[in-house]
């Protein structure tokens, strides 16, 4: 079996857990969260710091299923482990529908209006 990281669903885990939000993403199960935490090689406290939690018990809640993991926390963990590649302005191209929905700048009101 290959030791390569699954990139956007190309690996042993369910592919949908590595997809981007709004592009077929499915929330990982507590077992999948635990596997990703173990894959990171971090202690509970280190993982909590990485994910922006104050206490390691928050990580335990995610791996036990007591608390559901948010997409942003999951994404950060997967980027750290190398399961997904970070989206940057250099490599992320929004889909056509997403690009058309980008906000247009507002016109500044003229003085005296």
N, C-alpha and C positions, 0 to 999 in steps of 0.2 A: 504494500500500500504506500502511496506517495506521501511524503511529509510536507508537500506544498500546501500553502494556505488556500482555502476556498475563496475565490473572488466572485462576489455577487452570485452566490448559489452554485458555484462549480466545485462542490466538495461533498463530503459524506453527510453533512447536516441538511435539513430541509432547505432547499434553495430560497424559498420565500422569506426566510428570516434575514437574509443578507441583501434583500432588495431595498431600494430607496423608498422613502415614505411617499405614498401616492402612486407608486409604480409596481404594486403587487406585494408590498411588504405585509408580512404576518408577524404578529408578536411571538417571540420565542417562549417556549415552555420553561418552567423553572429548571428542569434538567439541562436544557440547552444553555441557559444563563450560567448554570454551575459549570458546565463544560468549558464555556468561554472564559470564565473566571480562572479555572484551573489552568487553562491554556496560557493565560497571561503570565503565570509564574509569580504573581504578586501575593503578598500576605493580605489578609482581610483589611487591615488598616491601610496598606499601600493602595489597594484597590479602591477603598472608600475615598481616599484623597484624590486619586485619579478621576473618579466619577463625581467629585464635588460633594461628597457626603461628609458629615462631621464625625460619624461613628461607624465602626466596622459592622455593627449590628444591622445597619441599613443594607449592607451587601448580603448578609445572612437572610434577611427578609426577602430579598429578591431571589435568592437561590432556593429558598424553601417554598416559595409561592405565596407567602404571607402578604407580599406587596407586588404589584405588577410593575415591570420595568418600562420606563418611558422610551420612546423611540430615540430621543437625543442621548440618553444615558447608554442605551444599547449600542448606538452607532459609535459613540466614543470608545466603548470597550472593544468593539470589533476593529476599529481603526488601530487601537493600541496593539492588539494581538496580530494584526495583519490579515484578518479575515476579509476585510474590505479596504479599498484604497480611499484615502481622504478626498473629498471633493474640494477642488480649489478653483479659483477663477481661471487658472491655466488649463485645467483638464475637464471642466464641467460645462457642457453645452445644454441649455434647457431645451426641452421639446418645443415644437412650434406653438402648440397651444399655450404652454407656460410663458413663452416669450411674448405672445400677444396680450397676455393678461398683466404684464408688468405695468406698474403705475406710471402715469405720465406726470411730469412736474407741473405743479400748480403755478398759475400766473400770479405774480405779486399784485396786490391791489394798488391802484394809483392813488397818490395823495389827493385828497379833496373828494374822493368817491364816497 
